[in-house]
């Protein structure tokens, strides 16, 4: 049993980073109180991986860093001290067997996120962490030292505080940006938050014309129109919506769009990636022969989804009423070019509240990378999505939460310089 004279640590937020931080702090002998605003902890973990919970990525340290475009080097010490394999071992030790799928993505064998949530919660509870249901509104400060927190239900004195409140994405799960106000109160710089892994907004008419259409096997290329460089390529699924585009490929692509100017990025969609330009040309020639006296707009349903036929023909400058037998070689070439390269301009992203993760947050320049301790305020630590770090899809963002939470929890019981 933990001594009443032990260091008292408060963890603010019971998400992925908070549960790990609390568990490790308690394991190291601290009396730990975890204050969570929701009735149940880790609500956001419950919805990750479409409810299956892609909890980490089974890769090595260099690959981990490579998948964190925002301040990846800051995480080197935390990743090295608590790796994906360490996290996998922790979850399996709690009785949840895991499996590794395509792209080294790690899931529970049960495909149920609740099993991971239960494992994380048990990891903390089994080590004596006390759970309190309240919303923290303020840090208690004295002589530039954090001595506890103020909640809606009262004050909670402590020897150290770890802020694990998450970002601003999915506010229904409790991530409403509370941690940014706490950080600012302690003098920290907060990099303005915006969405990453988020749907994209476009003014292109094709999006409205094809809204609701899901493409299953298309190829995507994203170009930075300022530099002329291709910044992302992918193959898979996407969705046209009334505001623009969404779907797995689009969310992944958004994480690579680090600059926020409107219309900076252009999407190019290959609707028939399995066909080379030559093969597509032969396919069109055969189809036009088979539909010799048919209007072109009625001759393409086997090649294109119906909702894309009109916009593709418009982009190719071919009237839909053109008879197949009268299509010129130049028109056929223009049509093929659109099928292999339908472009969509990107005006911006949807609000951060619709994003999977938040980019921005507490500046890592003001945080010790090995311990997650504030450089500005004694006895104050930060971990998880509240920090200005974010990664691509594939389990990397949750691993950031776990590794930074472990760093804070393990070091909070050490000497306060």
C-alpha positions in Angstrom: 0.0 0.0 0.0 1.2 3.5 -0.9 2.3 5.6 2.1 0.3 8.6 3.0 3.6 10.5 3.1 4.3 9.6 -0.5 4.5 12.2 -3.2 0.9 13.2 -4.3 0.5 13.5 -8.0 -2.6 14.7 -9.9 -3.1 13.6 -13.4 -5.6 15.8 -15.3 -7.4 13.8 -18.0 -8.1 10.1 -18.2 -7.3 9.4 -21.8 -4.5 7.3 -23.3 -1.7 9.4 -22.0 -3.3 10.1 -18.6 -4.0 6.5 -17.7 -0.4 5.4 -18.6 1.1 8.4 -16.7 -1.1 7.7 -13.7 -0.3 4.0 -13.7 3.5 4.5 -13.9 3.5 7.3 -11.3 1.6 5.0 -8.9 3.9 2.1 -9.7 6.9 4.3 -8.7 5.3 4.9 -5.3 3.3 8.1 -5.7 -0.2 8.6 -4.4 -2.0 9.4 -7.6 -5.4 11.1 -8.2 -6.7 11.0 -11.8 -9.3 13.7 -12.5 -11.4 13.0 -15.5 -14.3 15.1 -16.7 -16.2 12.2 -18.3 -18.1 9.5 -16.4 -15.8 6.9 -18.1 -12.1 7.3 -19.0 -10.6 7.0 -22.5 -13.7 7.8 -24.5 -11.6 8.8 -27.5 -9.7 5.5 -27.4 -13.1 3.8 -27.8 -13.7 5.3 -31.2 -10.2 4.8 -32.7 -9.6 2.4 -35.6 -13.4 2.5 -36.3 -14.0 1.0 -32.9 -11.3 -1.6 -33.2 -8.5 0.5 -31.7 -5.3 0.7 -33.7 -3.3 1.2 -30.5 0.3 1.3 -31.9 2.5 0.5 -34.8 5.0 -2.4 -34.5 8.0 -0.6 -36.0 11.5 0.5 -34.9 12.5 3.9 -33.6 13.7 5.5 -36.9 10.4 4.6 -38.5 8.4 5.9 -35.6 10.2 9.3 -35.8 9.7 9.3 -39.6 5.9 9.1 -39.1 5.8 12.2 -36.9 6.0 15.2 -39.2 5.5 17.7 -36.3 8.4 17.8 -33.9 9.3 14.1 -34.3 12.8 14.5 -32.9 11.4 15.8 -29.6 9.9 12.3 -29.1 13.2 10.4 -29.5 13.9 9.9 -25.8 10.3 9.1 -25.0 10.0 6.6 -27.8 13.3 4.9 -26.9 12.3 4.6 -23.2 8.8 3.3 -23.9 8.5 1.7 -27.4 5.6 0.1 -29.3 6.8 -3.3 -28.1 6.8 -2.1 -24.5 3.2 -0.9 -25.0 2.2 -4.2 -26.6 3.7 -6.1 -23.7 1.8 -3.9 -21.2 -1.6 -4.5 -22.8 -1.0 -8.2 -23.2 0.1 -8.4 -19.6 -3.4 -7.0 -18.7 -4.9 -10.0 -20.5 -5.6 -8.5 -24.0 -4.0 -10.5 -26.8 -2.9 -8.4 -29.8 -2.3 -8.9 -33.5 -0.3 -7.1 -36.2 -2.0 -6.3 -39.5 -1.1 -4.6 -42.7 1.3 -1.7 -42.3 2.4 -3.0 -38.9 -0.8 -1.7 -37.4 -1.5 -3.3 -34.0 -5.1 -4.3 -32.9 -6.6 -6.4 -30.1 -7.4 -9.9 -31.4 -11.0 -9.3 -30.3 -11.2 -6.2 -32.6 -12.9 -4.4 -29.7 -11.5 -1.1 -28.5 -13.3 -1.5 -25.2 -10.8 -4.3 -24.4 -7.9 -1.9 -24.7 -9.7 0.8 -22.7 -10.4 -1.8 -19.9 -6.7 -2.8 -20.0 -5.5 0.8 -19.6 -8.0 1.5 -16.9 -7.0 -1.7 -15.0 -3.3 -0.8 -15.4 -4.0 2.4 -13.4 -6.6 1.0 -10.9 -4.5 -2.0 -10.0 -1.7 0.3 -9.0 -3.9 2.2 -6.6 -4.8 5.3 -8.7 -7.8 7.1 -7.3 -10.3 8.3 -10.0 -12.2 11.5 -9.5 -15.0 12.8 -11.7 -14.5 16.5 -12.1 -13.5 19.1 -14.7 -10.2 21.0 -13.9 -10.5 24.7 -14.7 -7.3 26.2 -13.2 -3.8 25.4 -12.0 -3.0 26.3 -8.4 0.2 28.3 -8.5 2.6 29.5 -5.8 6.0 31.1 -6.5 6.1 29.7 -10.0 5.4 26.3 -8.7 2.3 24.2 -9.5 0.8 23.0 -6.1 -2.4 21.5 -7.4 -5.5 22.2 -9.5 -8.9 23.8 -9.1 -11.9 21.8 -10.3 -15.6 22.7 -10.6 -16.1 20.8 -7.4 -13.3 22.2 -5.4 -9.5 22.5 -5.0 -7.1 19.5 -5.2 -3.7 20.2 -3.6 -0.7 18.1 -5.0 3.0 17.9 -5.1 3.0 17.6 -8.9 0.5 17.8 -11.7 0.6 16.1 -15.1 -1.7 17.7 -17.7 -3.1 15.0 -20.2 -6.2 16.8 -21.4 -5.9 16.0 -25.1 -6.4 18.4 -28.0 -9.5 19.9 -29.6 -10.6 17.1 -31.9 -13.7 15.1 -31.1 -14.9 17.5 -28.4 -17.8 15.1 -27.5 -15.2 12.8 -26.0 -14.0 15.6 -23.7 -11.2 17.0 -25.8 -12.2 20.7 -25.8 -8.8 22.3 -25.4 -8.9 22.7 -21.6 -5.2 22.0 -21.4 -4.3 24.9 -23.6 -5.7 27.4 -21.0 -3.9 25.6 -18.2 -0.6 25.8 -20.1 -1.1 29.4 -20.9 -1.8 30.1 -17.2 1.7 28.7 -16.4 3.2 30.9 -19.1 3.6 28.4 -21.8 3.3 29.2 -25.5 0.4 27.4 -27.2 0.8 26.9 -31.0 -2.6 27.6 -32.5 -4.4 24.2 -32.9 -5.8 23.0 -36.1 -7.0 19.6 -37.5 -4.8 16.8 -38.8 -6.2 13.6 -40.2 -9.2 15.7 -41.2 -11.6 15.9 -44.2 -10.7 18.5 -46.9 -12.8 21.3 -48.2 -13.1 22.0 -52.0 -15.0 24.4 -54.2 -14.8 22.2 -57.2 -18.2 21.4 -58.7 -17.3 17.7 -59.1 -17.5 17.3 -55.3 -21.1 18.4 -55.1 -22.0 16.6 -58.3 -20.6 13.3 -57.0 -21.4 13.8 -53.3 -22.1 10.5 -51.6 -19.9 8.6 -54.0 -17.4 6.3 -52.4 -14.4 5.2 -54.6 -12.9 1.9 -53.5 -9.9 1.4 -55.6 -8.4 4.7 -56.9 -5.0 6.2 -56.7 -4.4 9.6 -55.1 -1.5 12.1 -55.7 -1.2 15.4 -53.7 0.8 18.2 -55.2 2.0 21.4 -53.4 1.3 23.9 -56.1 3.7 26.5 -54.6 6.8 24.2 -54.7 5.5 21.9 -57.5 6.4 18.9 -55.4 4.3 15.7 -54.9 3.9 15.5 -51.1 1.8 12.3 -50.9 0.6 9.3 -52.9 -1.8 6.6 -51.9 -4.1 3.9 -53.1 -7.4 3.0 -51.6 -10.8 4.6 -50.6 -12.1 8.1 -50.6 -15.5 9.8 -50.5 -17.0 12.8 -52.3 -19.1 15.1 -50.0 -21.1 18.2 -50.2 -18.1 20.2 -48.8 -15.3 18.4 -50.5 -13.7 15.0 -50.0 -13.1 12.6 -47.1 -12.3 8.9 -46.5 -9.2 7.0 -45.4 -6.8 8.3 -48.1 -8.0 11.9 -47.7 -7.5 11.9 -43.9 -4.0 10.5 -44.3 -3.2 13.0 -47.0 -4.3 15.9 -44.8 -1.5 15.2 -42.3 1.0 16.0 -45.0 -0.5 19.4 -45.8 1.4 21.4 -43.2 0.9 24.8 -44.8 -2.5 26.3 -44.4 -2.9 28.7 -47.4 -6.1 28.2 -49.4 -5.8 26.5 -52.7 -2.2 25.5 -52.1 -2.7 21.8 -52.6 -4.1 19.9 -55.6 -5.5 16.4 -55.5 -5.1 14.2 -58.6 -7.3 11.1 -58.7 -6.6 8.2 -61.0 -10.0 6.5 -61.4 -8.5 3.5 -63.2 -5.1 2.8 -61.6 -5.1 -0.8 -62.8 -5.1 0.4 -66.5 -2.0 2.0 -68.1 -2.8 4.9 -70.4 -2.3 2.6 -73.4 -4.6 0.0 -72.0 -7.3 2.6 -71.2 -7.1 4.0 -74.7 -7.7 0.5 -76.1 -10.6 0.0 -73.7 -12.2 3.2 -74.8 -11.8 2.3 -78.4 -13.5 -1.1 -77.9 -16.3 0.5 -75.9 -17.0 3.2 -78.5 -17.2 0.5 -81.2 -19.6 -1.5 -79.1 -21.8 1.6 -78.4 -21.4 2.9 -82.0 -24.6 4.9 -82.2 -25.0 5.7 -78.5 -24.6 9.0 -76.8 -21.3 9.1 -75.0 -22.9 9.9 -71.7 -24.8 6.6 -71.9 -21.8 4.6 -73.0 -19.6 4.9 -69.9 -21.4 3.3 -67.0 -19.1 0.2 -67.1 -16.0 2.5 -67.0 -17.1 5.2 -64.5 -19.5 5.7 -61.6 -22.7 7.4 -63.0 -22.3 10.5 -60.9 -18.8 11.1 -62.3 -19.7 10.7 -66.0 -21.0 14.3 -66.5 -18.2 16.1 -64.6 -15.5 14.0 -66.4 -17.0 14.8 -69.8 -17.3 18.5 -68.9 -13.6 18.5 -67.8 -12.7 16.8 -71.1 -14.8 19.4 -73.0 -16.9 16.8 -74.7 -20.7 17.2 -75.0 -22.5 14.2 -73.4 -24.7 13.9 -76.5 -21.8 13.2 -78.7 -22.3 9.9 -80.5 -19.5 7.3 -79.8 -18.8 6.8 -83.5 -18.0 10.6 -83.9 -15.6 10.9 -80.9 -12.3 12.1 -82.3 -8.9 10.9 -81.3 -8.2 14.2 -79.5 -11.5 13.8 -77.6 -10.7 10.2 -76.6 -7.3 11.3 -75.4 -8.8 14.2 -73.4 -11.3 11.8 -71.8 -8.6 9.3 -70.9 -6.6 12.1 -69.3 -9.5 12.9 -67.0 -10.1 9.3 -66.1 -6.4 9.0 -65.2 -6.1 12.4 -63.6 -9.2 14.0 -62.3 -8.1 17.0 -60.3 -9.7 18.6 -57.2 -8.3 21.8 -55.6 -8.2 22.0 -51.8 -9.5 25.2 -50.3 -8.8 24.1 -46.7 -9.7 21.6 -44.0 -12.8 21.0 -42.0 -12.8 22.4 -38.4 -10.4 20.9 -35.9 -13.5 19.5 -34.0 -14.0 17.1 -37.0 -10.3 16.0 -37.0 -9.0 12.7 -35.7 -6.1 14.4 -34.0 -5.0 18.0 -33.2 -1.9 19.6 -34.7 -0.6 22.4 -32.5 -0.6 22.7 -28.7 1.9 23.3 -26.0 5.3 24.3 -27.6 7.7 21.5 -27.1 10.5 24.0 -26.9 9.3 24.6 -23.3 9.2 20.9 -22.4 12.0 18.6 -21.3 11.9 15.8 -23.9 13.0 13.0 -21.6 10.7 13.8 -18.7 7.8 15.9 -20.2 8.5 18.4 -17.4 7.8 22.1 -17.9 10.9 24.3 -18.3 8.8 27.2 -17.0 7.0 26.0 -14.0 8.1 23.6 -11.3 6.2 20.4 -10.7 4.2 20.7 -13.9 4.3 18.1 -16.7 2.4 17.7 -20.0 1.8 14.5 -22.0 -0.2 13.4 -25.0 -2.1 15.4 -27.6 -2.0 18.6 -25.6 1.6 18.9 -26.9 2.5 20.2 -30.3 3.2 16.8 -31.8 1.1 14.8 -34.2 1.7 11.9 -36.6 0.3 10.1 -39.6 -2.3 7.3 -39.3 -1.3 3.8 -38.4 -1.2 3.8 -34.5 1.5 6.5 -34.3 -0.6 9.1 -32.5 -1.7 6.7 -29.7 2.0 5.6 -29.3 2.9 9.3 -28.8 0.3 9.5 -26.0 1.6 6.3 -24.4 5.3 7.2 -24.7 4.9 10.7 -23.4 2.5 9.6 -20.6 5.1 7.0 -19.6 7.9 9.5 -19.5 5.9 11.9 -17.3 4.6 9.2 -15.0 8.0 7.7 -14.5 9.8 11.0 -13.9 7.3 12.9 -11.8 8.4 10.9 -8.7 12.0 12.0 -9.3 13.7 15.0 -7.7 12.3 18.4 -8.6 15.3 20.5 -9.5 
